[in-house]
Amino acid sequence: MDLQLRERVYVVTGGARGLGRATVERLVVEGARVVVSGRSAASLAAAQDSLGDAVTTVVADNADPATPGRLIAAARERWGRLDGALVSVGGPPPGPVTAATDEQWTSAFHSVFLGAVRLCREIGAELGDGGSLALVLSSSVRAPIADLAISNGLRPGLAMVAKTLADELGPRGVRVNGLLPGRIATERIDELDAATGDAAASRARAIATIPLGRYGEPEEFGRVAAFLLSPAASFVSGVMLPVDGGMLRVL
């Protein structure tokens, strides 16, 4: 299938590693150009070296109010257009509600929630007919994940913001969707498994809940994200799409 991405320009936050990086790689394969942001200059430099002139990088924190403007400017200065964005951020720290501090909640709110809202609001205002926004959320939008209280608290609210923004931007021809990754083999999932004290046992327990019987690969997520951003998904908006091997037990 031709995703019709050639010469289109996207912003991908958190795009130097994990699910964001997998999406950048797929977008580039399909002919798109990508502004990749992240907080680590070293990780961004590695991405630039690997992907070449198809990407440009910006060291930026989603929690910084100046970040959306900088990313929009980078796209327009380099390629003269902007067609959409994938908003991805690192997960907040694990732990139960009873142990999470006010400082942890506040920090996660600014980076995971408010930063994503601000990016979608400001980038969405720049997009014309055919534009597309997608948020990397979590299966916790539909079912809580043990020991991830902060994520469980913030992700469902972001999903509702995305659904509301789809209503608001739809009349201009701009689509907004969310992606709900399950257990996909990224560094973040490795860290969560290791934090249990027995990574192998944690992985085995998780796999037992996945009908496909394995963790997903980042490139499997990247293909879905690229499709959802692309004109090939031109009548898909306001959707929260699981990419989880069938793990979620709700429709």
Buried (B, 14 or more C-beta within 10 A) or exposed (E): EEBBBEEBBBBBBBBBBBBBBBBBBBBBBBBBBBBBBBBEEEBBEBBBEEBEEBBBBBBBBBBBEEBBEBBBEBBBEBBEEBBBBBBBBBBBBBBEEEEBEEEBBEBBBBBBBBBBBBBBBBBBEBBEEBBBBBBBBBBBBBBBBEBBBBBBBBBBBBBEBBBEBBEEBEEEBBBBBBBBBBBBBBEBBEEBBEEBEEBEEBBEEBBEBBEEEEBBEBBBBBBBBBBBBBBBBEEBBBBBBBBBBEBBEEE
